[in-house]
Structures are given as C-alpha cells and as structure tokens.
Amino acid sequence: MAHALSLDPSASPLDYYGYELRRQREAHGLKQSQLGDIIFCTGSLVGQIETTKRVPTRDFSERVDAALGTDGMFSRLVGLVLRSQLPHWFQPYAEMEATAAYISTYQAQLVYGLLQTEAYARAVLATGMPDDLEGLLAARMERQRILEREQPPLAWAVLDEAVLHRPIGGRAVMREQLARLLEFRDHRWMRIQVLPNVAGEHTSLDGAFNLLRFDQDPDIIYTEDLISGHMTASPETIREATRRYAHLQAAALSVEESAALIGRVMEERYGDRTEQGAVA
C-alpha cells in the first residue's frame, strides 16, 4: 500500500480520501494520535486510512468532518469511496440502482442486498473469500442509504420461501434478518412478498433478476451469473421480465400473508430453543 506522502489523489476515490485526510489533519496541526483521540479511535486507524490500508466508514467520516470543520466534505466523499469498493462489474448496476425510481426484484437464494442486515451480509460476502471483506461490507451497507432518503425509490421484493429457511450465518443472524424484513410490513415505499414452496413450478425457475425503472431513462433488467452481472435495456427482454414478474407476484402470498409466514419461520426455526424447551 502507498505511503501518504506518495499517494496520487487522482488514482482512486480511496487515494483521494487518504490524501485529503492527511492534508486536513496536518493543516490543523494534529498528529494521527491526536486526531484519533478527538474522534474516539486509534491513531493507527487514522494512519491506515490515510495510506489506503483501511476503508473509511461513514461514521468515521462524520466524526472527521465534525472534528476538522470540513463542512461535510468527508461525509460526501465516503459514498464515492465505498462505491469504488464494489466489484468492478457490479459498480454500473449500483450507480443505476441509486437513481432508479422503481425497483422490483425476485430473489431465489438470498435476501436482496438492500434488505440485508450487516451480520447477514457479512456471512454472504465471506463465502467469496474476498481480500477486503470489511470494505465490501461497508459498500453493501452504503447501498442501503437509498432507502433512507426523504423520497426513496418505490421497491417491491419477491423472495422465494427457501430464502427464509437457508440458515445464512446461523440462527441468531437469521432471526435478526427476518425481524428486519418484518420492519417493512407497513413501510410506505417497500413491499415484500414470499413465493411459497407450494407454488411449485413458476415463471422464474432459472433464477433471480432485478427490474429498474427510471423517470426518464429506459428500463433496465439486471441478472447475475457465477462470474459477473449483466444489464440490458432490450425492449423484448423488458417485456418478458415484466410478464414473469407479474406472474411471480400473482403466485406469491399477499404482503400480509408473507409477513405472517416470515414471523412463523422466525419463531419456529430460529427462536430461542432454550425457552422453547422450558415451555415444553
């Protein structure tokens, strides 16, 4: 990794962040340890971020802005930094997702990334044995900020029932994840349906897909294979995906029935077995 003195701020958002952090810190006459004391972290962490050995978090960036009076500069920059940590093939989709007016997704294996808890996402990402798990995790959590906007995209997720039963990360992680899904029961912008096992064969047995709609740009369909992701705006593909999604929604449980199923699975499969045993 580069030393701060040799960082090229034009090389990447992470290099620019490290360069500016060092420049601003020194302009305030602070050593790394002194800045660390102010923002409640170690001087070593400050140094690692300055030299691109660690990826900054949003919390770190907000603390730096407050400590150095940089008017939100690092809080704005960290979004670009975290997005740059995503796999190169996924970055174009993340940029489109962030500007979509409507998102609809069918997920056959996993909870959709925008709905994942940090612990669930960590377990999912770890399966790929990445070099920088923490950077990828921070980037995934940053994607979810689009749901916190004053006017987020309208979003609809159809999850295969298998998603609820696959114990990603263990019982405690799954219980937390399903509880997170239940938080969207009365959400104004997000709706979740479960496609039950009893639905049998359906129109998307060949896998998950996302449909993004925009106020002015053409619709986009996104799919993934083992190696990378693929986007297309082909009208024929959009029509076929829209048809399939309509059939999936029709075959799925209602939003209310889906929430009830999620709640049952959460308690019956991932509940506290000690308490269950005591009741028995």
Long-range contacts (C-beta under 8 A, 24 or more apart in sequence): 1-51, 1-52, 1-53, 2-51, 2-52, 3-51, 4-47, 4-50, 4-51, 7-51, 7-52, 12-84, 13-77, 13-80, 13-81, 13-83, 13-84, 14-52, 14-55, 14-81, 14-84, 14-85, 15-52, 16-77, 17-49, 17-56, 17-74, 17-77, 17-78, 17-81, 18-49, 18-50, 18-51, 18-52, 20-73, 20-74, 20-77, 21-46, 21-49, 21-50, 21-56, 21-64, 21-74, 22-50, 24-64, 24-68, 24-70, 25-50, 25-68, 28-68, 35-64, 35-67, 35-68, 38-67, 39-63, 39-64, 39-66, 39-67, 54-134, 55-81, 55-82, 55-85, 55-132, 55-134, 55-135, 55-138, 56-81, 57-138, 58-82, 58-138, 58-142, 78-142, 79-142, 79-145, 82-135, 82-138, 82-139, 82-142, 83-139, 83-142, 85-132, 85-135, 85-136, 85-138, 85-139, 86-136, 86-139, 87-228, 89-227, 89-228, 89-229, 90-228, 90-229, 92-231, 93-210, 93-222, 93-229, 93-231, 94-143, 96-212, 96-220, 96-222, 96-231, 97-143, 97-146, 97-210, 97-212, 98-143, 98-146, 99-214, 100-153, 100-212, 100-213, 100-214, 101-153, 101-154, 101-213, 101-214, 101-215, 102-153, 102-154, 102-155, 102-156, 102-212, 102-213, 103-153, 103-154, 103-155, 103-156, 103-210, 103-211, 103-212, 103-213, 104-155, 104-156, 104-157, 104-158, 104-210, 104-211, 104-213, 104-245, 105-155, 105-156, 105-157, 105-158, 105-208, 105-209, 105-210, 105-211, 106-157, 106-158, 106-160, 106-195, 106-204, 106-208, 106-209, 106-210, 106-244, 106-245, 106-248, 107-157, 107-158, 107-159, 107-160, 107-163, 107-208, 108-160, 108-162, 108-163, 108-204, 108-207, 108-208, 109-160, 109-162, 109-163, 109-166, 109-208, 110-163, 110-166, 110-168, 111-159, 111-163, 111-177, 111-181, 112-157, 112-159, 113-140, 113-143, 113-144, 114-143, 114-144, 114-146, 114-147, 114-155, 115-144, 115-157, 115-180, 115-181, 115-184, 115-190, 115-192, 116-140, 116-144, 116-177, 116-180, 117-173, 117-176, 117-177, 117-180, 119-169, 119-172, 119-173, 119-176, 119-177, 120-168, 120-169, 120-173, 120-174, 120-176, 120-177, 122-169, 123-168, 123-169, 123-170, 123-173, 124-168, 124-169, 147-189, 147-190, 152-189, 152-190, 153-189, 154-189, 155-189, 155-190, 155-191, 156-190, 156-191, 156-192, 156-193, 156-249, 157-190, 157-191, 157-192, 157-193, 158-192, 158-193, 158-194, 158-195, 158-245, 158-248, 158-249, 158-252, 159-192, 159-193, 159-194, 159-195, 160-194, 160-195, 161-194, 161-195, 161-196, 161-197, 161-261, 162-197, 164-194, 164-261, 164-262, 164-265, 164-269, 165-265, 165-269, 167-269, 167-270, 171-270, 172-270, 174-266, 174-269, 174-270, 175-266, 175-270, 175-271, 178-262, 178-263, 178-265, 178-266, 178-270, 179-266, 181-262, 182-259, 182-262, 182-263, 182-266, 185-255, 185-256, 185-259, 191-255, 192-255, 192-258, 192-259, 192-262, 193-249, 193-252, 193-253, 193-254, 193-255, 193-258, 194-252, 194-253, 194-257, 194-258, 194-261, 194-262, 195-248, 195-251, 195-252, 195-253, 196-252, 196-253, 196-261, 199-251, 199-252, 202-247, 202-248, 202-251, 203-243, 203-244, 203-247, 203-248, 203-251, 204-244, 204-245, 204-248, 209-241, 209-244, 211-238, 211-241, 211-242, 211-245
